[in-house]
C-alpha cells in the first residue's frame, strides 16, 4: 500500500469525488414524485432507467400530464421487468403497467388482468400481421395464386425466423400451422427444446433460428435470410416476419442485401395468403399485438379505467401530448382497446406452441424480490466496476499483471 501515499491518494480521492458528482452516476439515482393522497392517486408500474440523459424520456413527464388530465395525483412505481410489473399489479402496489404480448396473455390467463389500451406500432396500428414471405416464382407462391394450398408445400423448405420467440417470426406462424395440422410437434411439448426440434424436423436442419446479435436476427434479418438464400435457390426459402417488412427494408431506401441472387425488385417478394379485399392488409397467421396497458380489476375499478382511457384519448388529440408518448413510450399514439380485441386471438394462436406456456410461466413467476435483488447487484457491480477502472488506472504504471486482469474484467463485464 506504500505506493498509494502522497499524490496518488489525492488523485484517487479527486477521481472518486468527480464520479460521485456526475448526475445519475452511482450516488444520484432518478427520483420520482410520490402521491400525497393515496385515495386519489394513479400508480404506474414502469421499467425506469438509472439516469435519463434526455430529460424528455423521463416517465415523470407522462405522469405529470396524466395528472393534469385525470385531476388526480400520478406517481411512478419503479419495476425491473415483466415479473415485477405483474407482481406490482397482482398485489395492488401499482394500478397500471406495460407488458409485452406474451406476458400480458399469461397474466390474463393466470391472474385475470385486463387490457385498458395499447401502444401503437410505427404505422399507427396496435399490431403487426405475421406473414410468410417467399419468392414470387416459388411453388408456394404459384399454388397460392392458383387458389391451392401453399402451406402444405412448406415442408422441407429452409425457414427464416426472426428469433427463437418472436411473435411474427416464430410463435404465430408455428402456432397456426400446428393448430391447423400442417406441423406435428416433435419431442416433449412442455419444453422449449421441442420447438426448435419441431422447426428443424418439419422445415430444414438449415433453418435459421437466430440468437441475439447474429446476422439474421429480427425482421430485417429474416428477410435478408430469404434474399441472400445462401444455401440454394430462393424458391427453397420462406421468411416469417411482419407484414411491412419488405417495404420497410427494401422499399424506397433498400438495404444493400435486398436485391441479390434471385431477387431484382420488391415484386419478387410475395406474401402468402394475398391481400384482404376489405382491409387491404395481407392475410396472415395472426396479429402480433403491441405492448398493452394492463390493470388488475380487483384494485382498478371500471370508472378508473374509463377516466384513464379518456385521458389517453385526449393525449392522442394534440401534438405536444403525442410528443410525450413518443419520447417516453416510443409510440406514435395510444389505441383504446380491450382484452378480447387486443390479446384474445393472439393467445389462441400461440397456446399450441410447444413449451411456450412453461417458458412464459418461468418468465413471469420470478419473484419481484429476485428482480430487485438482481438490480441491486447490477447497480452495486456498476459502481464497483467504475471504481475498479479508476483505481486500475493508478495501478497500471506499477504492475503489468494487474493491467491485464483489469482489462479482462472490463471486457467481460461489457458483454
RATATA-V102843 format. One record per run of one state. SS is the DSSP state (alpha for helix, beta for strand, coil for the rest). FROM is the first residue (numbers start at 1). TO is the last residue. If there is no record, write none. Layout:
# RATATA-V102843
{{SS & FROM & TO} {SS & FROM & TO}}
This chain:
# RATATA-V102843
{{coil & 1 & 1} {alpha & 2 & 4} {coil & 5 & 6} {alpha & 7 & 21} {coil & 22 & 37} {alpha & 38 & 40} {beta & 41 & 47} {coil & 48 & 54} {alpha & 55 & 57} {coil & 58 & 59} {alpha & 60 & 70} {coil & 71 & 72} {beta & 73 & 79} {coil & 80 & 81} {alpha & 82 & 90} {coil & 91 & 95} {beta & 96 & 99} {coil & 100 & 100} {alpha & 101 & 111} {coil & 112 & 113} {beta & 114 & 119} {coil & 120 & 126} {beta & 127 & 135} {coil & 136 & 138} {alpha & 139 & 145} {coil & 146 & 150} {alpha & 151 & 154} {coil & 155 & 157} {beta & 158 & 161} {coil & 162 & 166} {alpha & 167 & 179} {coil & 180 & 192} {alpha & 193 & 202} {coil & 203 & 207} {beta & 208 & 209} {coil & 210 & 217} {alpha & 218 & 228} {coil & 229 & 233} {alpha & 234 & 236} {beta & 237 & 242} {coil & 243 & 244} {alpha & 245 & 250} {coil & 251 & 265} {alpha & 266 & 268} {beta & 269 & 271} {coil & 272 & 274} {beta & 275 & 275} {coil & 276 & 281} {beta & 282 & 282} {coil & 283 & 285} {beta & 286 & 289} {coil & 290 & 291} {beta & 292 & 295} {coil & 296 & 301} {alpha & 302 & 315} {coil & 316 & 318} {alpha & 319 & 329} {coil & 330 & 333} {beta & 334 & 336} {coil & 337 & 338} {alpha & 339 & 350} {coil & 351 & 355} {alpha & 356 & 364} {coil & 365 & 367} {alpha & 368 & 395} {coil & 396 & 399} {alpha & 400 & 413} {coil & 414 & 415}}
